[in-house]
Amino acid sequence: MNVRTHTTDLLRRGARLPWRQTTDLLAIFQLAFGISPAGALRAISVMVKGKRQRAWNQLCALASRHPRYYETWIRQAEPDLAASRNQCGIATGDLSPLCLVLDCAEQPDGVGRTVASLRRAFGAQVEIYLDHGHAEGCGVLQRFADEPTIEAIAAVMNVRSGGAPTRDWVLAIRAGDLMSSYAGKALDRTIANLHEPIPLFWDEDSIVDGQRCAPWLKGEFDEWLFLSRDCLGGACLLPASSLAATIGLAVSAANGSHAMAELIIAGIAKGALTRPKHVPLILTHRHGGRGFVEPTEWAALITRHWNKPLQISPGTRFPAFLKVAPAPPAEWPSVSIIIPTRDRAGLLAACLTSLEKLEYGGRCEIIVVDNGSTELDAIKLIEAAREQGRIRVMRHDGPFNFSVLNNLAARDADGQILCLMNNDVTAIDGQWLTNMVLHALDPSVGAVGARLLYPCGSIQHAGVVVGVGGAAGHVAKGAAPDEPAHASWHGVTRTVSAVTAACLVVRREAYLSAGGLDEEAFPVAFNDIDFCLRLLECGLVNRFVAEAELTHHESVSRGDDLAPENRVRFSKELEDFKMRWRSSEYKDPWYSPLFSRSSEACTLQF
């Protein structure tokens, strides 16, 4: 069937479509067809059968692999998304920040392009200072070649002697980088709706060979992700008063963008720059993709300014990001690993065997909660492991209720830390628990989740987004573990709204004080997400730890929720979850609004 004809027919019948316009569907179909003609046609056949959302997700997943995918999004979707953003709230039209163009000596050919982009964004009269060289209508930031950049910034802000800055906002950008023409209106409207001046930051991409590529979409400010890579320098607007307070802090002498990066991290660490707010638009286009500092320089700045001791090492899988973890404790807490099971001896045997690799500095017990196994090989396996002292066994017969089984064991556990683990999960190495406990010991952290892979190697879990599909979904599900696109979402430790209980670590006192898993409303599905959201209500944050990697044979032991025998139960749990958390309207702060809300894959919204 012709794609345009099918869309017109659906509209005539009043159907709700997952794409905005027919041109979007046509563009995505063409890209998908270019990657896999058979796959694109199969998706259309699914669409004709009435499963429009599933078909659209399939087409988008295929299209995202096409080299012209981002180019198509820029042309077709970005203008409408920017226009929609610029219609929100009121606008003053008064935004004219003090703009600092840094590293001009390194990119002399790019200075003119950068200055022109600032004037397109903020108007021809915007005040611009260069740290080297000259451009018509621009001031000179550093009057002397050896003048430290921080002192020069203080001078142009009139705060050298502690006076109040004469400007309201400051924006720093590297020479060669470009500001989006959408920036002025988007930032002006955001500022007009603030209760007080706070830093604003936004998304970015790279310019390579004159073409935009490699978009880096962000969620709300995540301190932990910020430690892995500077997400503010060159992509933020700072209140001048806050920056003035930061200049007053003890900061070592530095030059160019390095100096500005140091000002920002010092301000965040010392509380002078607080609660940065995310503007979900791609407003900075980086020349060559380079930020203000390289990873090694960023690691040195963190070590110099951060208040808490950290372990920092270069990222191996994704070099642009550092691997950052809390410093190890003087004494490792005891851990209770809780594994509910019923029959399926092969799954449990593989799980227990993988745990023999465990390298953990504290005492660790394994509690197997047997939910009425009747198969002889499973009973023998459990009994043999108990006699060998490998596990402690609790027996609880009756219908499968994941929440009941875990709560029962949690109340009886000896460990200060609980690790909920499915029997269809196997450890890949011996360090996963150590990596998770390091984060769970942070008193501000609730649940800690691992990066789980399907047996084929693709990603099964990298954190949970609330609101995807109207309920909740796994970030980057099905992506390759080394996929560079949107790596910050699936390959870097970060804050998330929820994690799966297939492998979840939490302090026992936090688990019990939050009430554990809900046994009544969520006996099988959504209990982990509901639990994580209740931890958020208790003032804790949840964290995905990319360095903890395990394999998950998803739902092999309990079956598919959409199988006929499970469908009624799952439908009730789904409706209860939607009603309790209003998930259809939920705006997850730890996910980008520029991603589709209908797909677990990180696909751009068309």
C-alpha positions as CSV (number, residue, x, y, z in Angstrom):
1,M,0.0,0.0,0.0
2,N,1.2,3.5,-0.8
3,V,2.4,5.2,2.5
4,R,0.8,8.6,1.8
5,T,-2.5,6.9,0.8
6,H,-2.5,4.8,4.0
7,T,-1.9,7.9,6.2
8,T,-4.6,9.8,4.5
9,D,-7.0,6.9,5.0
10,L,-6.1,6.8,8.7
11,L,-6.7,10.5,9.1
12,R,-10.0,10.2,7.4
13,R,-11.1,7.7,10.0
14,G,-9.9,9.9,12.8
15,A,-7.0,7.7,13.9
16,R,-4.3,9.1,16.2
17,L,-1.0,8.9,14.5
18,P,2.4,8.6,16.2
19,W,4.0,10.8,13.6
20,R,3.2,14.5,13.2
21,Q,2.8,14.8,9.5
22,T,2.7,12.6,6.4
23,T,6.0,14.1,5.3
24,D,7.7,12.8,8.5
25,L,6.4,9.2,7.8
26,L,7.5,9.4,4.2
27,A,11.0,10.6,5.2
28,I,11.4,7.9,7.8
29,F,10.2,5.2,5.5
30,Q,12.6,6.3,2.8
31,L,15.6,6.2,5.2
32,A,14.4,2.8,6.7
33,F,14.0,1.4,3.2
34,G,17.5,2.5,2.3
35,I,18.9,0.4,5.2
36,S,16.6,-2.6,4.9
37,P,13.9,-2.7,2.2
38,A,12.5,-5.9,3.6
39,G,12.4,-4.5,7.2
40,A,10.7,-1.3,6.0
41,L,8.1,-3.2,4.1
42,R,7.4,-5.5,7.1
43,A,6.9,-2.5,9.3
44,I,4.3,-1.1,6.8
45,S,2.5,-4.4,6.8
46,V,2.4,-4.2,10.6
47,M,1.0,-0.7,10.3
48,V,-1.7,-1.8,7.9
49,K,-2.8,-4.4,10.5
50,G,-3.5,-1.5,12.9
51,K,-0.3,-1.6,15.0
52,R,0.8,1.9,14.1
53,Q,3.0,2.6,17.1
54,R,4.9,-0.6,16.8
55,A,5.4,-0.1,13.0
56,W,6.5,3.5,13.5
57,N,9.1,2.4,16.2
58,Q,10.4,-0.2,13.8
59,L,10.8,2.3,11.0
60,C,12.5,4.8,13.3
61,A,14.9,2.2,14.6
62,L,15.9,1.3,11.0
63,A,16.0,4.9,9.8
64,S,18.3,5.9,12.7
65,R,21.1,3.7,11.1
66,H,21.0,5.7,7.9
67,P,23.8,8.3,7.4
68,R,21.3,11.0,6.5
69,Y,19.1,10.4,9.5
70,Y,20.3,13.3,11.6
71,E,20.4,15.6,8.5
72,T,16.8,14.7,7.9
73,W,15.8,15.4,11.5
74,I,17.5,18.8,11.3
75,R,15.6,19.7,8.2
76,Q,12.2,18.3,9.1
77,A,11.8,18.1,12.8
78,E,14.1,20.6,14.5
79,P,12.5,23.8,13.3
80,D,9.0,22.7,14.5
81,L,10.4,21.5,17.9
82,A,12.2,24.9,18.3
83,A,9.1,26.8,17.3
84,S,7.0,24.8,19.8
85,R,9.6,25.5,22.5
86,N,9.6,29.2,21.7
87,Q,5.8,29.4,22.1
88,C,6.0,28.3,25.7
89,G,5.5,31.0,28.4
90,I,6.2,34.7,28.0
91,A,9.1,36.4,26.4
92,T,10.8,39.8,27.2
93,G,13.0,40.2,24.2
94,D,15.6,41.8,26.5
95,L,18.2,39.0,26.6
96,S,21.6,40.4,25.5
97,P,24.3,38.4,27.3
98,L,27.9,39.3,27.6
99,C,29.6,36.9,25.2
100,L,33.2,35.8,25.6
101,V,34.9,34.1,22.6
102,L,37.8,32.1,23.9
103,D,40.8,30.3,22.3
104,C,40.8,32.7,19.4
105,A,44.5,32.2,18.8
106,E,43.9,28.4,18.3
107,Q,41.0,29.0,15.8
108,P,41.6,32.3,14.1
109,D,39.7,31.3,11.0
110,G,36.6,30.5,13.1
111,V,36.3,33.7,15.0
112,G,34.3,35.5,12.3
113,R,31.8,32.6,12.1
114,T,31.4,32.4,15.8
115,V,30.8,36.2,16.1
116,A,28.3,36.1,13.3
117,S,26.4,33.2,14.9
118,L,26.2,35.2,18.2
119,R,24.8,38.2,16.5
120,R,22.2,36.0,14.6
121,A,21.2,34.5,18.0
122,F,21.1,37.6,20.2
123,G,21.0,40.6,17.9
124,A,23.5,42.8,16.2
125,Q,24.1,44.9,19.3
126,V,25.1,42.0,21.6
127,E,28.4,42.7,23.5
128,I,31.2,40.4,22.4
129,Y,34.8,40.1,23.8
130,L,37.6,38.1,22.1
131,D,40.5,36.7,24.1
132,H,42.9,37.3,21.1
133,G,42.9,39.2,17.9
134,H,40.3,41.6,16.6
135,A,36.9,41.6,15.0
136,E,34.7,44.5,14.0
137,G,32.5,45.6,16.9
138,C,34.1,43.3,19.4
139,G,36.0,44.2,22.6
140,V,39.3,42.8,23.8
141,L,39.0,40.5,26.8
142,Q,42.7,40.3,27.6
143,R,44.5,43.6,27.3
144,F,47.9,42.0,27.8
145,A,49.1,38.7,26.4
146,D,50.0,37.3,29.8
147,E,46.9,38.4,31.6
148,P,45.1,35.4,33.2
149,T,41.7,34.8,31.6
150,I,39.9,34.8,34.9
151,E,41.2,38.2,35.8
152,A,40.2,39.5,32.4
153,I,36.7,38.1,32.8
154,A,36.5,39.8,36.2
155,A,37.6,43.1,34.6
156,V,34.9,43.1,31.9
157,M,32.3,42.2,34.5
158,N,33.4,45.0,36.7
159,V,33.9,42.7,39.7
160,R,37.6,42.9,40.2
161,S,37.2,44.9,43.4
162,G,34.1,43.1,44.5
163,G,31.6,45.3,42.9
164,A,28.3,44.0,41.5
165,P,28.4,43.0,37.8
166,T,26.8,45.4,35.4
167,R,25.5,42.6,33.1
168,D,22.8,40.0,33.9
169,W,24.1,37.0,31.9
170,V,27.4,35.7,30.6
171,L,28.0,33.2,27.8
172,A,31.4,31.7,26.9
173,I,32.0,29.9,23.6
174,R,35.1,28.6,21.9
175,A,36.2,30.2,18.6
176,G,35.0,28.1,15.8
177,D,31.9,26.9,17.6
178,L,28.5,28.2,16.5
179,M,25.4,29.3,18.4
180,S,22.1,28.2,16.9
181,S,19.8,30.9,15.5
182,Y,17.1,29.5,17.9
183,A,19.2,30.3,21.0
184,G,18.1,33.9,21.6
185,K,14.4,33.3,21.7
186,A,14.6,30.0,23.5
187,L,16.8,31.3,26.3
188,D,14.9,34.5,26.6
189,R,11.6,32.6,27.1
190,T,13.3,30.3,29.6
191,I,14.7,33.2,31.6
192,A,11.3,35.0,31.6
193,N,9.8,32.1,33.4
194,L,12.5,31.6,36.1
195,H,11.8,32.6,39.7
196,E,15.5,33.5,40.2
197,P,18.6,33.6,38.0
198,I,20.1,30.1,37.7
199,P,22.5,28.6,35.1
200,L,20.9,27.4,31.9
201,F,22.5,24.7,29.8
202,W,21.5,22.9,26.6
203,D,22.1,20.2,24.1
204,E,24.9,20.3,21.5
205,D,26.3,18.6,18.4
206,S,29.5,18.7,16.4
207,I,30.5,20.2,13.1
208,V,32.8,18.0,11.0
209,D,33.7,19.0,7.4
210,G,31.0,21.6,7.5
211,Q,28.2,19.2,8.5
212,R,26.4,18.9,11.8
213,C,26.7,15.4,13.4
214,A,26.9,13.5,16.7
215,P,24.1,15.1,18.7
216,W,24.6,15.0,22.5
217,L,21.2,15.2,24.0
218,K,21.0,15.8,27.8
219,G,18.5,15.5,30.6
220,E,18.2,17.8,33.6
221,F,21.5,18.5,35.3
222,D,23.1,15.3,36.7
223,E,26.0,16.0,38.9
224,W,27.3,12.5,38.4
225,L,27.2,12.7,34.6
226,F,28.9,16.2,34.9
227,L,31.8,14.5,36.6
228,S,32.2,12.1,33.7
229,R,32.3,14.9,31.2
230,D,31.8,18.7,31.3
231,C,28.3,19.2,30.0
232,L,28.2,22.9,30.7
233,G,31.3,24.6,29.3
234,G,30.4,26.2,26.0
235,A,26.8,25.2,26.3
236,C,25.5,27.2,29.2
237,L,24.4,30.7,30.1
238,L,25.5,31.8,33.6
239,P,24.0,34.5,35.8
240,A,26.6,37.2,36.1
241,S,26.0,37.5,39.9
242,S,26.7,33.8,40.4
243,L,29.8,33.9,38.1
244,A,31.1,36.9,40.1
245,A,30.8,34.9,43.3
246,T,32.7,32.1,41.6
247,I,35.5,34.4,40.6
248,G,35.9,35.2,44.3
249,L,36.7,31.6,45.0
250,A,40.3,30.4,45.1
251,V,40.9,29.3,41.5
252,S,44.3,28.6,40.0
253,A,45.5,30.7,37.0
254,A,44.5,29.3,33.6
255,N,43.8,30.6,30.1
256,G,41.1,30.5,27.5
257,S,38.3,27.9,27.7
258,H,40.3,25.9,30.3
259,A,39.9,28.9,32.7
260,M,36.2,29.0,32.1
261,A,35.8,25.3,32.6
262,E,37.7,25.7,35.9
263,L,35.4,28.6,37.0
264,I,32.3,26.4,36.2
265,I,33.5,23.3,38.1
266,A,34.6,25.5,41.1
267,G,31.2,27.2,41.1
268,I,29.3,23.9,41.0
269,A,31.6,22.3,43.7
270,K,31.4,25.3,46.1
271,G,27.7,26.0,45.6
272,A,28.0,29.3,43.8
273,L,26.5,27.9,40.6
274,T,23.4,26.0,41.7
275,R,20.6,24.0,40.1
276,P,21.4,24.4,36.4
277,K,18.3,24.1,34.3
278,H,18.2,22.2,31.0
279,V,16.9,23.8,27.8
280,P,16.1,20.8,25.5
281,L,17.3,22.2,22.2
282,I,20.6,21.8,20.3
283,L,22.0,25.3,20.7
284,T,25.7,24.8,20.4
285,H,27.5,23.4,17.4
286,R,31.1,22.4,18.4
287,H,33.9,22.7,15.9
288,G,35.3,19.2,15.5
289,G,33.3,18.1,18.5
290,R,35.8,19.5,21.0
291,G,34.7,20.8,24.4
292,F,36.4,23.3,26.7
293,V,38.8,20.7,28.1
294,E,40.1,17.2,27.2
295,P,39.2,14.3,29.5
296,T,42.6,14.3,31.2
297,E,42.3,18.0,31.9
298,W,38.8,17.5,33.2
299,A,40.0,14.8,35.6
300,A,42.7,17.2,37.0
301,L,40.1,19.9,37.5
302,I,37.8,17.5,39.4
303,T,40.6,16.3,41.6
304,R,41.5,20.0,42.4
305,H,38.0,21.2,43.2
306,W,35.6,18.4,44.1
307,N,34.6,18.2,47.7
308,K,34.4,14.4,48.0
309,P,37.2,11.8,47.2
310,L,36.6,10.0,43.9
311,Q,38.2,7.3,41.8
312,I,38.8,8.7,38.3
313,S,40.1,6.8,35.4
314,P,40.0,7.2,31.6
315,G,36.9,5.8,29.8
316,T,37.9,2.8,27.8
317,R,34.7,2.1,25.9
318,F,33.8,5.8,25.3
319,P,37.0,7.9,25.5
320,A,35.1,11.3,25.8
321,F,33.8,10.3,29.2
322,L,35.7,9.6,32.3
323,K,35.0,6.6,34.6
324,V,34.2,8.1,38.0
325,A,33.3,6.2,41.1
326,P,33.1,7.1,44.9
327,A,36.2,6.3,46.9
328,P,36.1,2.8,48.5
329,P,35.0,2.7,52.2
330,A,37.4,1.8,55.0
331,E,35.3,-1.2,55.6
332,W,33.0,-2.9,53.1
333,P,29.4,-3.5,54.3
334,S,27.8,-7.0,54.4
335,V,25.6,-7.9,51.4
336,S,22.6,-10.2,51.0
337,I,22.0,-11.3,47.5
338,I,18.3,-12.4,47.2
339,I,17.3,-14.8,44.3
340,P,13.7,-15.8,44.0
341,T,13.3,-19.0,42.0
342,R,10.9,-21.8,41.0
343,D,12.0,-24.9,39.2
344,R,14.2,-24.1,36.1
345,A,17.3,-25.7,37.6
346,G,19.4,-24.7,34.6
347,L,18.8,-21.0,35.1
348,L,19.5,-21.1,38.8
349,A,22.6,-23.2,38.3
350,A,24.1,-20.8,35.8
351,C,23.3,-17.9,38.1
352,L,24.9,-19.5,41.1
353,T,27.9,-20.6,39.1
354,S,28.5,-17.1,37.8
355,L,28.4,-15.8,41.4
356,E,31.4,-17.9,42.2
357,K,33.5,-15.3,40.3
358,L,32.5,-12.7,42.9
359,E,35.3,-10.5,44.1
360,Y,33.9,-8.4,47.0
361,G,35.7,-7.0,50.0
362,G,33.0,-7.6,52.5
363,R,30.9,-10.5,53.8
364,C,28.3,-11.8,51.3
365,E,25.4,-14.2,51.7
366,I,23.2,-15.6,49.0
367,I,19.5,-16.2,49.9
368,V,17.6,-18.4,47.5
369,V,13.8,-18.0,48.0
370,D,12.2,-21.1,46.6
371,N,8.7,-20.4,45.4
372,G,7.4,-24.0,45.6
373,S,9.8,-25.9,43.2
374,T,8.5,-29.3,42.3
375,E,10.9,-30.4,39.6
376,L,13.4,-32.9,41.0
377,D,16.5,-31.4,39.5
378,A,15.7,-28.0,40.9
379,I,15.1,-29.4,44.4
380,K,18.4,-31.4,44.3
381,L,20.3,-28.3,43.1
382,I,18.9,-26.1,45.9
383,E,19.5,-28.7,48.5
384,A,23.1,-29.5,47.4
385,A,24.0,-25.8,47.3
386,R,22.5,-25.4,50.8
387,E,24.5,-28.4,52.2
388,Q,27.7,-27.0,50.6
389,G,27.1,-23.7,52.5
390,R,26.9,-21.7,49.3
391,I,23.4,-20.5,49.9
392,R,20.7,-19.9,52.5
393,V,17.3,-21.2,51.5
394,M,13.9,-19.8,52.3
395,R,10.8,-21.7,51.2
396,H,7.6,-19.8,50.3
397,D,4.9,-21.7,48.3
398,G,1.9,-20.2,46.5
399,P,1.3,-18.2,43.4
400,F,4.4,-16.3,42.1
401,N,4.6,-12.9,43.7
402,F,8.0,-11.3,43.1
403,S,7.3,-8.6,45.7
404,V,6.4,-11.0,48.4
405,L,9.4,-13.2,47.8
406,N,11.9,-10.3,48.0
407,N,10.2,-8.6,50.9
408,L,10.3,-11.9,52.9
409,A,14.0,-12.3,52.3
410,A,14.8,-8.6,52.9
411,R,13.2,-8.7,56.4
412,D,15.3,-11.8,57.3
413,A,18.5,-10.8,55.6
414,D,21.7,-10.2,57.5
415,G,23.3,-7.8,55.0
416,Q,23.5,-4.1,55.4
417,I,23.1,-4.0,51.6
418,L,20.5,-5.9,49.7
419,C,21.0,-7.1,46.1
420,L,17.8,-8.2,44.4
421,M,18.7,-10.6,41.6
422,N,16.7,-12.6,39.1
423,N,17.6,-16.3,38.7
424,D,17.9,-15.6,34.9
425,V,20.8,-13.2,35.5
426,T,24.5,-14.2,35.2
427,A,27.5,-12.2,36.2
428,I,30.1,-11.5,33.5
429,D,33.0,-10.7,35.9
430,G,33.6,-10.5,39.6
431,Q,33.6,-6.7,40.1
432,W,29.9,-5.9,39.4
433,L,28.8,-6.0,43.0
434,T,31.7,-3.8,44.2
435,N,30.9,-1.3,41.5
436,M,27.3,-1.1,42.6
437,V,27.9,-1.0,46.3
438,L,30.3,2.0,46.0
439,H,27.3,4.0,44.8
440,A,24.7,2.5,47.1
441,L,26.8,3.6,50.1
442,D,26.1,7.3,49.2
443,P,23.4,8.4,51.6
444,S,21.8,10.4,48.9
445,V,21.3,7.4,46.6
446,G,18.4,4.9,46.7
447,A,18.4,2.1,44.2
448,V,21.4,1.3,42.1
449,G,21.0,-0.6,38.8
450,A,23.4,-2.5,36.5
451,R,23.9,-2.5,32.8
452,L,22.2,-5.7,31.6
453,L,22.8,-7.4,28.3
454,Y,20.8,-9.9,26.3
455,P,22.6,-13.2,25.6
456,C,23.2,-11.9,22.1
457,G,25.2,-9.0,23.6
458,S,22.8,-6.1,22.9
459,I,21.5,-3.9,25.8
460,Q,18.5,-5.0,27.8
461,H,18.7,-2.5,30.6
462,A,20.6,0.8,31.0
463,G,18.1,2.6,33.3
464,V,14.3,3.1,33.2
465,V,12.5,6.0,31.7
466,V,9.1,6.8,33.2
467,G,6.5,7.9,30.6
468,V,7.9,6.0,27.6
469,G,5.0,4.2,25.9
470,G,2.7,5.7,28.4
471,A,4.1,3.7,31.3
472,A,7.9,3.0,31.5
473,G,10.6,1.5,29.3
474,H,14.3,0.7,29.3
475,V,16.7,3.2,27.8
476,A,18.5,2.2,24.6
477,K,17.0,-1.2,24.6
478,G,18.5,-3.3,21.9
479,A,21.5,-1.0,21.2
480,A,25.0,-2.4,20.7
481,P,27.0,-2.0,24.0
482,D,29.8,-0.1,22.1
483,E,27.3,2.0,20.1
484,P,28.8,5.6,20.1
485,A,25.5,7.3,19.3
486,H,23.9,8.5,22.5
487,A,26.6,6.8,24.6
488,S,25.9,9.0,27.6
489,W,22.5,7.3,28.0
490,H,23.6,3.6,27.9
491,G,27.4,3.6,28.5
492,V,28.0,6.1,31.3
493,T,27.1,6.0,35.0
494,R,24.3,8.5,35.6
495,T,21.1,9.4,37.5
496,V,17.9,7.8,36.4
497,S,14.3,7.7,37.6
498,A,14.3,3.9,38.1
499,V,16.2,0.7,37.6
500,T,15.1,-2.9,37.1
501,A,15.1,-5.3,40.1
502,A,16.6,-8.0,37.8
503,C,19.8,-6.7,39.5
504,L,19.2,-3.9,42.0
505,V,21.4,-2.9,45.0
506,V,20.1,-0.8,47.8
507,R,20.8,-0.2,51.5
508,R,18.6,-2.4,53.6
509,E,17.4,0.5,55.8
510,A,16.4,2.4,52.7
511,Y,14.5,-0.6,51.3
512,L,12.6,-1.2,54.5
513,S,11.9,2.5,55.2
514,A,10.4,2.9,51.7
515,G,8.2,-0.1,52.4
516,G,9.9,-2.6,50.1
517,L,8.1,-3.8,46.9
518,D,4.3,-3.4,46.7
519,E,2.9,-6.9,47.2
520,E,-0.7,-6.0,46.5
521,A,-0.7,-3.7,43.5
522,F,2.4,-5.1,41.7
523,P,3.0,-8.8,42.4
524,V,5.0,-9.3,39.2
525,A,5.4,-6.2,37.0
526,F,6.2,-2.6,37.7
527,N,7.1,-3.3,41.4
528,D,10.7,-2.2,40.9
529,I,9.8,1.0,39.1
530,D,7.1,1.8,41.7
531,F,9.7,1.2,44.4
532,C,12.3,3.5,42.8
533,L,9.7,6.3,42.4
534,R,8.9,5.9,46.1
535,L,12.6,6.3,46.9
536,L,12.5,9.5,44.9
537,E,9.6,10.7,47.1
538,C,11.8,9.9,50.1
539,G,14.4,12.4,48.8
540,L,16.8,9.9,47.3
541,V,18.1,9.5,43.8
542,N,18.5,6.4,41.8
543,R,21.6,5.5,39.8
544,F,22.5,3.4,36.8
545,V,26.1,2.1,37.0
546,A,27.5,1.3,33.6
547,E,30.6,-0.4,35.0
548,A,28.4,-3.2,36.5
549,E,27.6,-5.5,33.6
550,L,25.7,-8.7,33.7
551,T,23.7,-10.9,31.3
552,H,19.9,-11.1,31.6
553,H,17.8,-13.8,29.9
554,E,14.8,-11.6,30.3
555,S,11.6,-13.2,31.7
556,V,12.7,-16.7,30.8
557,S,11.9,-18.0,34.2
558,R,8.4,-16.5,34.7
559,G,7.3,-16.1,31.0
560,D,6.1,-13.3,28.8
561,D,3.8,-10.8,30.4
562,L,1.8,-10.7,27.2
563,A,1.3,-14.4,27.0
564,P,-2.5,-15.2,27.2
565,E,-2.2,-16.7,30.7
566,N,-0.5,-13.5,32.0
567,R,-2.3,-10.8,30.1
568,V,-5.1,-10.1,32.6
569,R,-2.7,-9.8,35.5
570,F,-0.3,-7.6,33.5
571,S,-3.1,-5.3,32.3
572,K,-4.2,-4.7,35.9
573,E,-0.7,-3.9,37.0
574,L,-0.2,-1.6,34.0
575,E,-3.4,0.3,34.8
576,D,-2.5,0.6,38.5
577,F,0.9,1.9,37.6
578,K,-0.5,4.5,35.2
579,M,-3.0,5.6,37.7
580,R,-0.7,5.9,40.7
581,W,2.1,7.7,38.8
582,R,0.2,9.4,36.0
583,S,2.8,8.0,33.7
584,S,1.0,9.0,30.5
585,E,1.8,12.6,31.4
586,Y,5.0,12.0,33.3
587,K,8.0,14.0,32.1
588,D,11.1,12.1,33.2
589,P,13.8,14.7,34.1
590,W,16.5,12.2,33.4
591,Y,15.5,11.7,29.7
592,S,15.7,14.0,26.8
593,P,12.4,15.5,25.4
594,L,14.0,15.3,22.0
595,F,13.8,11.5,22.1
596,S,10.6,9.8,21.1
597,R,8.3,8.9,24.0
598,S,7.0,5.9,22.1
599,S,10.2,3.9,21.8
600,E,12.7,2.5,24.2
601,A,15.4,3.0,21.5
602,C,17.1,6.4,21.6
603,T,15.4,7.7,18.4
604,L,14.9,11.4,17.7
605,Q,11.4,12.8,17.9
606,F,9.9,13.4,14.5
